[in-house]
Amino acid sequence: MADTLLDDVGGLLREAADQAVLPLFRKLDDDDVAEKAPGDLVTVADRAAEELISAGLCRLRPGSVVVGEEAVADDPGLLRHLRGSGDVWLVDPVDGTANFAAGRRPFALMVALLTDGEPAAAWVLDPLADTLAVARVGVGTYLDGRPVRTADVPSTPGDLRGAAMSRFLPSRARARVEAGGARLGELLPGQHCAGREYLDVLTGDQQFVLFWRTLPWDHAPGTLLVRAAGGVARRFDGTEYHPADEGHGLLVAANERVWSEVREALLGGA
C-alpha cells in the first residue's frame, strides 16, 4: 500500500489511541464520564483523542475543516460543512464509548475524509485488536496493509451471518427484523461499536449489518471501507447512503446479492 495520506492518518489514529485512549481503558474515574444526552456518554478520552486527531488532520491538510462528534455536540452547526467544498474530516474519537466506559471491548477510532461533499477516504482502527482498515476512492480497501475484497462470499440465506442493531428500531420494524432472522444463518445482536461491525464485514466474520441510527461519524468511514472493497451500503429503500443525509435505516452487505437477500429476509423487501 503506497499512499502517503492513508499511512499518515493511520499513524495519527495509532498515536491518539496510544496517548489518549488506551492509557485510560479500565482506569476511568466517575468524574471522567459524563452524559451528553440521556444514555449518550462521553469520556475524557473521547475529548482528548478528538483534540489530538483534529490537530493532526489540520496539519496534514492545512485549510481543511474538522467535524468531530464531540465538537458537534457543542456546536451542531458544524454539520453544514458536510455539503461544503474543499476537504472536510469526520472524526469519531472513540466509537463504542459505552463499551469503553464500562471497560468492555470493542471500541474503535474512526476518520473519514470528504472532498467537495463526497466521501474520498476512510480509516477505522480497533486498537485492542491492533486492526487498521483504510480505504481511498479509486485505490481500494486495505486491512492491516493487505488489499481486501468482500464480493466473493456465500450468498445463500442460510449461510449468511450478520448483526442487526434492533434496539433503536421502531417496534413494528424490530418485530419484523427479529422474525426474519430465522431465515438467515445467524442474526447477531450487535457489538455496540459500528467500527467493529464494519471491520467484521471486511474480515468475513459477518456478511451484513443493519443499523437504524446513522450519525455521520459512525458510518461515513465504514460505508466507504465496505464500498471500496466491493460491498454495498444503502438505505432500506435502496438509495445510496451519504453522510450528510438525514434519516434512519442503513443496510450494509458484502455484495449486491447478500444485500438483496438480507433486505428480503429482514425487511420484507420494503
C-alpha positions, 0 to 999 in steps of 0.5 A: 500500500503506497499512499502517503495520506492513508499511512499518515492518518493511520499513524495519527489514529495509532498515536491518539489511541496510544496517548489518549485512549488506551492509557485510560481503558479500565482506569476511568474515574466517575468524574471522567464520564459524563452524559451528553444526552440521556444514555449518550456518554462521553469520556475524557478520552473521547475529548482528548483523542478528538483534540489530538486527531483534529490537530493532526488532520489540520496539519496534514491538510492545512485549510481543511475543516474538522467535524468531530462528534464531540465538537458537534455536540457543542456546536451542531452547526458544524454539520453544514460543512458536510455539503461544503467544498474543499476537504472536510474530516469526520472524526469519531474519537472513540466509537463504542464509548459505552463499551469503553466506559464500562471497560468492555471491548470493542471500541474503535477510532474512526476518520473519514475524509470528504472532498467537495461533499463526497466521501474520498477516504476512510480509516477505522482502527480497533486498537485492542485488536491492533486492526487498521482498515483504510480505504481511498476512492479509486485505490481500494480497501486495505486491512492491516496493509493487505488489499481486501475484497468482500464480493466473493462470499456465500450468498445463500440465506442460510449461510449468511451471518450478520448483526442487526442493531434492533434496539433503536428500531421502531417496534413494528420494524424490530418485530419484523427484523427479529422474525426474519432472522430465522431465515438467515444463518445467524442474526447477531445482536450487535457489538455496540461499536459500528467500527467493529461491525464494519471491520467484521464485514471486511474480515468475513466474520459477518456478511451484513449489518443493519443499523437504524441510527446513522450519525455521520461519524459512525458510518461515513468511514465504514460505508466507504471501507465496505464500498471500496472493497466491493460491498454495498451500503444503502438505505432500506429503500435502496438509495445510496447512503451519504453522510450528510443525509438525514434519516434512519435505516442503513443496510450494509452487505458484502455484495449486491446479492447478500444485500438483496437477500438480507433486505428480503429476509429482514425487511420484507423487501420494503 
